[in-house]
């Protein structure tokens, strides 16, 4: 009798948990695409400067993926904000003027 109740309840809870996880942590496929977009952006705007993507985080309030980058020598640490397939904020601009 208990199995008849818990099994459908568990099946109903799985999509709800997945929706909450995607909302707070972002879609895994979109996260990978954001990483690729950031790498392409770095190659186009900063050629010859080796950067490493260290982390990709998701900010659910603005639906932005924050791509953390660091130069190979460790002197520059910055981030790029990626939203809907475009870089909307370049955290490296402050280093470009120096």
C-alpha atoms as one frame of an Amber mdcrd trajectory, in Angstrom:
protein
   0.000   0.000   0.000   2.803   2.416   0.849   4.636   1.715  -2.397   1.575
   2.758  -4.380   1.689   6.173  -2.701   5.445   6.871  -2.566   6.330   5.860
  -6.105   4.053   8.419  -7.837   5.034  11.046  -5.273   8.714  10.437  -6.015
   8.076  10.624  -9.751   6.296  13.940  -9.282   9.081  15.326  -7.087  11.909
  14.602  -9.537  10.887  17.246 -12.137  10.314  19.798  -9.387  13.809  19.233
  -7.999  15.322  19.469 -11.496  13.520  22.750 -12.179  14.813  24.242  -8.933
  18.381  23.086  -9.669  18.321  24.547 -13.191  16.925  27.831 -11.869  19.646
  28.296  -9.273  22.638  26.676 -11.010  21.812  27.212 -14.681  21.469  24.877
 -17.592  24.583  22.720 -18.064  24.502  23.005 -21.857  24.136  26.791 -21.740
  26.964  26.918 -19.206  29.270  25.088 -21.630  28.173  27.377 -24.474  28.932
  30.424 -22.307  32.427  29.093 -21.720  32.937  28.698 -25.483  31.522  32.175
 -26.166  33.931  33.643 -23.612  36.909  31.846 -25.176  35.941  33.073 -28.649
  35.509  36.611 -27.290  38.950  36.507 -25.676  40.550  35.282 -28.909  38.872
  38.078 -30.907  39.429  40.993 -28.514  42.696  39.992 -26.807  44.733  38.060
 -29.395  48.070  36.777 -28.237  47.201  37.078 -24.568  46.828  33.669 -22.955
  43.831  33.449 -20.644  42.443  30.444 -18.803  38.762  30.037 -17.965  38.743
  28.973 -14.335  35.046  28.821 -13.469  31.583  29.489 -14.846  28.910  30.551
 -12.367  25.246  31.403 -12.867  23.454  34.427 -11.468  19.710  33.647 -11.585
  18.534  37.184 -10.832  19.700  38.486 -14.195  20.086  35.164 -16.028  23.798
  35.819 -16.551  26.657  33.353 -16.681  29.764  34.793 -15.032  32.887  33.383
 -16.665  35.922  33.806 -14.410  39.235  34.100 -16.236  42.870  34.447 -15.254
  46.001  35.134 -17.267  48.522  32.311 -17.482  51.026  34.238 -15.370  48.337
  35.016 -12.780  48.690  38.790 -13.007  45.182  39.451 -14.344  42.016  38.051
 -12.771  38.702  39.184 -14.218  35.327  37.969 -15.399  33.106  38.161 -18.452
  29.328  38.272 -18.168  27.551  36.219 -20.833  23.835  36.555 -21.471  21.796
  35.125 -24.344  24.866  34.176 -26.341  26.698  37.503 -26.049  29.283  39.009
 -23.737  27.453  41.869 -22.017  30.195  42.945 -19.600  33.933  42.770 -20.106
  35.773  42.800 -16.798  39.100  43.070 -18.623  38.469  46.626 -19.832  40.025
  48.096 -16.683  43.282  46.265 -17.481  43.175  47.356 -21.124  43.597  51.031
 -20.201  46.636  50.389 -17.955
